[in-house]
């Protein structure tokens, strides 16, 4: 298993989640810093989580809080364990998106390990029709 995915599983096992109210999770704030964002777990943080996991594993990230920034990162790849999967959110051509690490899929769904999924680090199922790209770190090759 790739180091960035191992790091994501560690965060899943730690049960990292948003803190309701005005307080903010210190760990989520660390993810946000990795993406060059301010603090506060009410900020969308799926891309920040991916940034943090990649950086912890010694891989360059986009260092941006925009999920769709990963469409220009690394190399395109087929869906495979640990790939960075980018999904559209809101509208297919809009600026909003979601990003996480690919775990598995079937004809209808993809299963991602990601941040800010139900306000926590979790494994979520998403319609395959929302996937707009799978990417792999450039340093890792294919």
C-alpha positions in Angstrom: 0.0 0.0 0.0 1.2 3.5 -0.8 2.4 5.7 2.1 -0.2 8.4 1.4 -3.0 5.8 1.6 -1.5 4.4 4.8 -1.6 7.9 6.3 -5.2 8.3 5.3 -6.1 5.0 7.0 -4.3 6.1 10.2 -6.5 9.3 10.2 -9.6 7.2 9.6 -8.7 5.0 12.6 -8.1 8.1 14.7 -11.7 9.0 14.1 -10.9 12.6 12.9 -14.1 14.6 12.7 -15.3 18.2 12.9 -16.2 19.6 16.3 -19.7 21.1 16.4 -19.9 24.8 17.3 -17.2 27.4 17.3 -14.3 25.1 18.2 -12.2 23.6 15.5 -10.4 20.3 15.3 -6.7 20.8 15.6 -6.0 18.0 13.2 -8.3 19.4 10.6 -6.6 22.7 11.0 -3.3 21.0 10.2 -4.9 19.6 7.0 -6.0 23.1 6.1 -2.5 24.5 6.7 -1.1 21.9 4.3 -3.4 23.4 1.6 -2.5 27.0 2.4 -5.9 27.7 4.1 -6.8 29.3 7.4 -8.2 27.4 10.3 -11.7 26.3 11.1 -13.2 22.9 10.4 -16.3 24.5 8.8 -14.1 25.3 5.8 -14.4 22.6 3.0 -11.5 20.4 3.7 -11.5 17.3 1.4 -8.6 18.7 -0.7 -6.7 19.8 2.4 -6.9 16.2 3.7 -5.5 14.8 0.4 -2.8 17.5 0.5 -1.8 16.6 4.1 -1.7 12.8 3.4 0.4 13.2 0.3 2.8 15.7 2.0 3.1 13.4 5.1 4.2 10.6 2.6 6.8 12.8 1.0 4.8 13.5 -2.2 4.1 16.9 -3.6 0.5 17.9 -3.4 -1.3 20.8 -5.1 -1.1 22.7 -1.8 -4.6 24.1 -2.7 -7.9 23.8 -1.1 -9.8 23.3 -4.4 -10.6 19.7 -5.1 -10.5 20.2 -8.8 -6.9 21.4 -8.6 -6.0 17.7 -8.6 -7.2 17.4 -12.2 -3.9 19.1 -13.2 -1.7 17.3 -10.7 0.4 14.2 -11.4 -0.5 11.8 -14.1 -3.9 10.5 -15.3 -4.4 6.9 -14.3 -7.1 4.2 -14.4 -8.9 3.7 -11.1 -6.5 1.9 -8.8 -5.9 1.6 -5.1 -4.6 4.9 -3.7 -5.3 7.0 -6.8 -6.5 10.5 -6.2 -10.1 10.6 -7.5 -11.7 13.8 -8.4 -15.5 14.2 -8.6 -17.8 17.1 -9.7 -20.1 18.5 -7.1 -23.0 20.9 -7.8 -22.8 20.8 -11.6 -20.4 18.9 -13.8 -18.8 22.0 -15.3 -18.9 24.1 -12.1 -15.9 24.9 -9.9 -17.0 22.8 -7.0 -15.7 19.3 -6.5 -14.8 16.5 -4.1 -11.5 14.5 -3.9 -10.4 11.4 -2.1 -8.4 8.3 -2.4 -9.8 5.5 -4.5 -10.3 2.2 -2.7 -12.6 0.2 -5.0 -15.5 0.4 -7.3 -18.3 -1.4 -9.1 -20.3 -0.5 -12.2 -22.4 2.1 -10.3 -20.2 3.4 -7.4 -16.7 4.3 -6.4 -15.5 4.0 -2.8 -13.2 6.7 -1.6 -11.3 7.3 1.6 -11.4 11.0 2.2 -11.8 14.0 4.4 -15.0 16.0 4.9 -17.2 13.1 4.0 -20.1 13.5 6.5 -17.9 16.0 8.4 -15.2 13.4 9.1 -12.5 11.2 7.6 -14.5 8.3 6.3 -15.0 5.8 3.5 -17.8 6.9 1.3 -19.7 5.6 -1.8 -20.2 8.0 -4.7 -21.9 7.6 -8.1 -19.3 6.6 -10.7 -21.0 9.1 -13.0 -19.6 12.0 -10.9 -15.9 10.9 -11.4 -14.0 13.3 -13.7 -10.6 12.0 -13.2 -8.2 9.7 -11.4 -4.6 10.9 -10.8 -1.3 9.4 -9.7 1.7 11.3 -8.3 4.2 12.2 -11.0 7.1 11.0 -8.9 5.6 7.6 -8.7 5.3 7.1 -12.4 2.8 4.5 -13.6 
